[in-house]
Amino acid sequence: MTQSIRLALVGCGGMGLRHLHGLIELKRCGFDTVDLVAVCDINADHAAHVADVSQDDLGIKPQIYTDLAQLLVSEKSLDAIDLVTDPISHHTLACMAFDAGIHVMIEKPMGVTVRACHVIIESAKRNGCKLAVAENYRRDPMNRLLKAVIDNEIIGVPYLVLHNHIAGGGSIMSGTLWRHQKHRGGYLIEMGVHYGDMLTYLLGDIDEVYAATAIFEEHRARRGASRFYQHRLKNEPTSIQPDAEETAAATLKFGNGAFGQFTLSMAGHGRGVRTRQIFGAKGSIDAPGDRSGNPIRLKLDDADEFIGDSVLDLVPDFTLDAINQGLFGFERAGSYDLPFESIDHKLLAYEYQDFAEAIREDRSPEVDGDGGLIATAFAYALCESGYLGKPVSLSAVAADEINAYQAEINENVGL
Ligand SMILES: NC(=O)c1ccc[n+]([C@@H]2O[C@H](COP(=O)([O-])OP(=O)(O)OC[C@H]3O[C@@H](n4cnc5c(N)ncnc54)[C@H](O)[C@@H]3O)[C@@H](O)[C@H]2O)c1
C-alpha cells in the first residue's frame, strides 16, 4: 500500500481541533501520507466547526457525520479513523471501526478502564487491524534526547525518580466537565496515563504502586480554556462538584530496582510545580517540561553542569528519527525555541505519520495497544491503591485482576 491513508477524524472537541492542526502541520512539513476525508461528532456544531477550519487551513472540505456507524457505511474507501472523543466512548467506537476492518488511532487514555483497553486490544487483533495510541509527550525531541542519555547510562544506572505535577487548583481542566467525573475518566486518569507512559518509556517497567488519593477540591469553576476549546464550550456548564480524585501521592517500584516518588494534583493553588528529576550512581538529571523545548540540565560528580547543547556531547551517536527530523528541521538539538502550539501540532503530526507508516509498512506503531494498556493501568493503579489503602502490582491491575475502584465505571458502561 503506497497511497495516502484515507482517514476520518472522530471527535471534534478541543483535542479534535488540535489533531486537525497536527494534520495541517504534517502536510506543511512535506509528509503527504494522510488524507482527511470525513469528520464526525455527535454534536453537529463541533463537527461543522472542524470541517470549516479544514476547508480554510487545509484546503479540504471533509464530509460531516454525527454518527460513526453511518460514516463507516458511507465512506467506502476509508482506511482509518483517528478517535478523539472523550474516553467513555473509546472502546465502543474503536470496536465498531475494527469490526468494519478499519485501523484506529486512539487518543489516550486508550480506554475508560483497563477492561475497556482489553476489549479494544482483542477487537483489533480479531479483525487484523492496526491499533495506535496517541501518546504525544515521549515524541518530544527533548524526551528523545533524555532517553538516549539514560539508556547510555551517562548518570549511571538510575535508582530514583522524583516526579511532581501540582497545579490548577479550583479550575475545570480545559473547561470540560468529564475530566472531573469518575465515570468518564477523571483527572488522575487524564494526566496519569501521560506520566505512566513517560516513566515506563524512560525507566522501564513499573512493578508496584502505593498511592494515597483524594478529592481536595469540592467545587471547580471554568477559568478559561485554550482557543481550541472555544467552539466546544458554548453549552458546557461552568461549574462542577467533582466526583473523581484529583490528587495522588505515590511511591513506585520499578522492575530494575529503582524507586519513584510521584505526585500528581490538580488541587494546586499558589505557585504550581512540574518537575522530573532522575538520580543515578554517577549524577542527576533535571528534565525539562514536556513540550517546552527547554534544555536538560545534567550534573555529574566532580564536573560542571551540562545544559542543553553540552548534553549532546555526552551522547555523540544520538540523532532524532526521520519523522522528527522532518517535522522539527534538525538532526538533534540541546534545546529549541518554538511556541507551545507549534510544538503541540508537530507532535500530533508525528503520531499521524507513525500511524500511517505502521499501516503502510505493516509494522506496529510506536505506542500500540500494549503501551496504551500499561499507561492506563498505571493511572488506575494510583486509584486502585488509594481505594484499597495498600500497594498494588501494576501487572495485576493491567491484567484486570485488581479492579475494585473501576467496578462502578465498568458497570456504568456495561463491561
Ligand atoms: N494527548 C494530549 O495532550 C491530549 C490533550 C487533550 C485531550 N486529549 C484526549 O483527547 C480526547 C478528547 O479530549 P477533548 O479535550 O477533545 O474532549 P472534548 O470533550 O473537548 O471533545 C470530545 C468530543 O467528542 C465528541 N463525542 C463524544 N462522544 C461521541 C461519539 N459517540 N461520537 C462522536 N463524537 C463524540 C463530543 O461531542 C466532543 O466534541 C480524550 O481522550 C483526551 O484525554 C489528549
The ligand as a Tripos MOL2 file, in Angstrom:
@<TRIPOS>MOLECULE
LIG
   44    48     1     0     0
SMALL
NO_CHARGES

@<TRIPOS>ATOM
      1 N1         -2.5190   13.9910   24.2770 N.am      1 LIG1
      2 C1         -2.9050   15.1460   24.7970 C.2       1 LIG1
      3 O1         -2.1010   16.0090   25.0750 O.2       1 LIG1
      4 C2         -4.3810   15.3710   24.9970 C.ar      1 LIG1
      5 C3         -4.8520   16.6570   25.3050 C.ar      1 LIG1
      6 C4         -6.2270   16.8430   25.4220 C.ar      1 LIG1
      7 C5         -7.0940   15.7720   25.2540 C.ar      1 LIG1
      8 N2         -6.6010   14.5400   24.9920 N.ar      1 LIG1
      9 C6         -7.5130   13.3870   24.8320 C.3       1 LIG1
     10 O2         -8.3210   13.5870   23.6690 O.3       1 LIG1
     11 C7         -9.6240   13.0590   23.8790 C.3       1 LIG1
     12 C8        -10.6490   14.1670   23.6410 C.3       1 LIG1
     13 O3        -10.4230   15.2040   24.5800 O.3       1 LIG1
     14 P1        -11.0140   16.6630   24.3600 P.3       1 LIG1
     15 O4        -10.3180   17.5440   25.2950 O.co2     1 LIG1
     16 O5        -11.0210   16.9960   22.9190 O.co2     1 LIG1
     17 O6        -12.5320   16.4510   24.8470 O.3       1 LIG1
     18 P2        -13.7950   17.2760   24.3670 P.3       1 LIG1
     19 O7        -14.8440   16.9850   25.3640 O.co2     1 LIG1
     20 O8        -13.4240   18.6870   24.0990 O.co2     1 LIG1
     21 O9        -14.1640   16.6300   22.9580 O.3       1 LIG1
     22 C9        -14.7580   15.3680   22.8170 C.3       1 LIG1
     23 C10       -15.6510   15.4130   21.5880 C.3       1 LIG1
     24 O10       -16.1040   14.0920   21.3160 O.3       1 LIG1
     25 C11       -17.4700   14.1900   20.9300 C.3       1 LIG1
     26 N3        -18.1080   12.8910   21.1320 N.ar      1 LIG1
     27 C12       -18.4370   12.3060   22.3100 C.ar      1 LIG1
     28 N4        -18.9890   11.0890   22.0870 N.ar      1 LIG1
     29 C13       -19.0070   10.9180   20.7410 C.ar      1 LIG1
     30 C14       -19.4600    9.8590   19.8910 C.ar      1 LIG1
     31 N5        -20.0250    8.7660   20.3920 N.pl3     1 LIG1
     32 N6        -19.3010   10.0160   18.5600 N.ar      1 LIG1
     33 C15       -18.7480   11.1240   18.0480 C.ar      1 LIG1
     34 N7        -18.3190   12.1740   18.8040 N.ar      1 LIG1
     35 C16       -18.4450   12.0630   20.1290 C.ar      1 LIG1
     36 C17       -18.0250   15.3010   21.8080 C.3       1 LIG1
     37 O11       -19.2330   15.8380   21.3040 O.3       1 LIG1
     38 C18       -16.8730   16.3000   21.7750 C.3       1 LIG1
     39 O12       -16.9840   17.1980   20.6920 O.3       1 LIG1
     40 C19        -9.6400   12.4980   25.3020 C.3       1 LIG1
     41 O13        -9.3650   11.1240   25.2570 O.3       1 LIG1
     42 C20        -8.5000   13.2440   25.9660 C.3       1 LIG1
     43 O14        -7.9110   12.5470   27.0510 O.3       1 LIG1
     44 C21        -5.2630   14.3280   24.8430 C.ar      1 LIG1
@<TRIPOS>BOND
     1     1     2 1
     2     2     3 2
     3     2     4 1
     4     4     5 ar
     5     4    44 ar
     6     5     6 ar
     7     6     7 ar
     8     7     8 ar
     9     8     9 1
    10     8    44 ar
    11     9    10 1
    12     9    42 1
    13    10    11 1
    14    11    12 1
    15    11    40 1
    16    12    13 1
    17    13    14 1
    18    14    15 2
    19    14    16 1
    20    14    17 1
    21    17    18 1
    22    18    19 2
    23    18    20 1
    24    18    21 1
    25    21    22 1
    26    22    23 1
    27    23    24 1
    28    23    38 1
    29    24    25 1
    30    25    26 1
    31    25    36 1
    32    26    27 ar
    33    26    35 ar
    34    27    28 ar
    35    28    29 ar
    36    29    30 ar
    37    29    35 ar
    38    30    31 1
    39    30    32 ar
    40    32    33 ar
    41    33    34 ar
    42    34    35 ar
    43    36    37 1
    44    36    38 1
    45    38    39 1
    46    40    41 1
    47    40    42 1
    48    42    43 1
@<TRIPOS>SUBSTRUCTURE
     1 LIG1         1 GROUP 0 **** ****
